[in-house]
Amino acid sequence: MKRATIKDVAARAGVSWKTVSNVMHGRPCVSPDTKDRVMAAVKDLNYIPNFSARDIRGHATRRIGLVIPHLTNPYFARLAEKFHIIANQADYTIEIELSGQHGEIERRYVLGQLSRSIDALIISPTLPDTTKRLVKRDDMPVVLLGEAVTDRGAMHHVSIDNVASAAELTRHLIGKNTQRVVFLGAQHGASSTGSERLIGVAAELDKAQISPDRRLFVSSAEWSREEGYRLTKQLIQSEKSLGKVGDVVIGGNDLLALGAMDAFREQRIRVGETVRVAGWDNIPESESSLPSLTTISPDLDSLARLALFLAVGDDRFLERASYSSVTTVGPGISFVVQHEMIIRESS
């Protein structure tokens, strides 16, 4: 006897195969009456879902889309590798897409304009309207990564605690002789990586009764080593306002911090002695740089595992993951992964 397919169920229930898929995956976007019709058809046809089928339209593909900004930043390169290895161990395939300078690919994924089917989408948003558009989609699970997330509503989300990690880093860097605190990569207004880390820095300075010079909270066009060098060189040359004993430079990520150290080295200002510098991400260069860079190291393994768990609901991903907190907004789950401050020669 021929095994019933998802299309047979759809035809019997008078719905699309996507609606059948939504019912079988327990998604809340189907009305009770439609769900009853689908389940009656499933029973009549003795339909057994084939969740391991890879390339048959209408079945789970075990493919997960991962959309990240780029691979030039070692953080995203390492993160993509983590996703690939962990997913592959559980027999899932990760399709990595780079959103590009202008976000064309991100828009395509957000609008569902894909040439191949995927079961879930994991995305690190770069465009301001991405989360607003994704909230309206109910055809597949979506997991948001990072902090550039606004109006996420009841969507799944995984990130580190940027405010707490920034406060911890600032607390370590400042001392009795601290005069100037520079933050490279400052962002204002909407929630973002730069704005959350700036909040943590400013809060800790306030606790220490250090009046910050807001002109030293510097925004940047991109979070690159070149940009960190350029901005720091400008600050050094600005009436020699940076590079004296007790000065602190916090990069929004390791690349900005490493660029700052390049500028100090060029001016023969000793990092770790005259100026203290730190960043985020613990990229490989931060350990091998001269001097080595103090940094916040996020738990990337758990970040990938938690995002994969939220994407496909496979408990195997949750078994080896750890997190510092979890909250829910309706059906949406938000995990905050743990981080570690690694103190090195730069501070």
LINQUITA-V825842 format. One record per backbone hydrogen bond with DSSP energy under -1.0 kcal/mol. NH is the residue of the N-H (numbers start at 1). CO is the residue of the C=O. E is the energy in kcal/mol with one decimal. If there is no record, write none. Layout:
<<NH/CO/E> <NH/CO/E>>
This chain:
<<9/5/-1.8> <10/6/-2.2> <11/7/-2.4> <12/8/-2.3> <13/9/-2.5> <14/10/-1.3> <15/10/-2.3> <20/16/-1.6> <21/17/-2.4> <22/18/-2.4> <23/19/-2.1> <24/20/-2.6> <25/21/-1.8> <26/23/-1.3> <27/22/-2.5> <35/31/-2.5> <36/32/-2.3> <37/33/-2.0> <38/34/-2.4> <39/35/-2.6> <40/36/-2.1> <41/37/-2.0> <42/38/-2.4> <43/39/-2.1> <44/40/-2.6> <45/41/-2.3> <47/42/-2.3> <53/50/-1.1> <59/56/-2.0> <64/93/-2.9> <65/120/-2.5> <66/95/-2.8> <67/122/-2.6> <68/97/-2.3> <77/73/-1.7> <78/74/-2.6> <79/75/-2.3> <80/76/-2.6> <81/77/-1.9> <82/78/-2.2> <83/79/-2.3> <84/80/-2.4> <85/81/-2.6> <86/82/-2.6> <87/83/-2.5> <88/84/-2.1> <89/85/-1.8> <91/88/-1.8> <92/87/-2.5> <93/62/-2.9> <95/64/-2.7> <97/66/-2.9> <99/68/-2.5> <100/69/-1.2> <107/103/-2.3> <108/104/-1.9> <109/105/-2.2> <110/106/-2.5> <111/107/-2.3> <113/108/-2.6> <114/112/-1.5> <119/63/-3.1> <121/141/-2.3> <122/65/-3.3> <123/143/-2.6> <124/67/-2.7> <130/127/-1.4> <133/129/-1.9> <134/130/-2.6> <135/131/-2.1> <137/134/-1.6> <143/121/-2.7> <144/156/-2.3> <145/123/-2.5> <146/158/-1.8> <149/147/-2.6> <155/152/-1.8> <157/333/-2.3> <158/144/-2.3> <159/335/-1.8> <162/160/-1.2> <165/161/-2.2> <166/162/-2.2> <167/163/-2.1> <168/164/-2.3> <169/165/-2.3> <170/166/-2.5> <171/167/-2.4> <172/168/-1.5> <173/169/-1.8> <174/170/-2.3> <178/175/-1.5> <182/248/-3.2> <183/216/-2.3> <184/250/-2.6> <185/218/-2.8> <186/218/-2.1> <196/192/-2.4> <197/193/-2.2> <198/194/-1.8> <199/195/-1.9> <200/196/-1.8> <201/197/-2.1> <202/198/-2.8> <203/199/-2.3> <204/200/-1.8> <205/201/-2.1> <206/202/-2.1> <207/203/-1.9> <208/204/-1.9> <209/206/-1.2> <210/205/-2.9> <216/213/-2.7> <217/214/-1.5> <218/183/-2.1> <218/216/-1.1> <224/222/-1.3> <228/224/-2.1> <229/225/-2.3> <230/226/-2.5> <231/227/-2.6> <232/228/-1.9> <233/229/-2.5> <234/230/-1.9> <235/231/-2.0> <236/232/-2.5> <237/233/-2.2> <238/234/-1.1> <239/237/-1.9> <241/238/-1.2> <246/274/-1.4> <247/244/-2.2> <248/180/-2.4> <249/276/-2.8> <250/182/-3.0> <251/278/-3.0> <252/184/-2.1> <254/280/-2.1> <257/253/-1.8> <258/254/-3.1> <259/255/-2.2> <260/256/-1.9> <261/257/-2.0> <262/258/-1.8> <263/259/-1.8> <264/260/-2.2> <265/261/-2.6> <266/262/-2.1> <267/263/-1.4> <268/265/-1.5> <269/264/-2.9> <272/275/-4.1> <273/270/-1.0> <274/270/-2.1> <275/270/-1.7> <276/247/-2.3> <277/346/-1.9> <278/249/-1.7> <279/294/-1.8> <281/296/-2.9> <286/283/-1.7> <287/284/-1.0> <288/284/-1.2> <289/285/-1.5> <293/286/-3.4> <295/342/-2.1> <296/279/-1.2> <297/340/-3.6> <299/338/-2.1> <300/298/-1.7> <303/299/-2.1> <304/300/-2.5> <305/301/-2.2> <306/302/-3.0> <307/303/-2.1> <308/304/-2.3> <309/305/-2.3> <310/306/-2.4> <311/307/-1.8> <312/308/-2.3> <313/309/-2.6> <317/314/-1.6> <319/315/-1.2> <321/318/-1.3> <324/336/-2.7> <325/336/-1.3> <327/334/-2.2> <329/332/-2.4> <332/329/-2.2> <334/327/-3.0> <335/157/-2.4> <336/325/-2.4> <337/159/-2.8> <340/297/-1.8> <342/295/-3.2> <346/292/-2.2> <347/344/-1.6>>
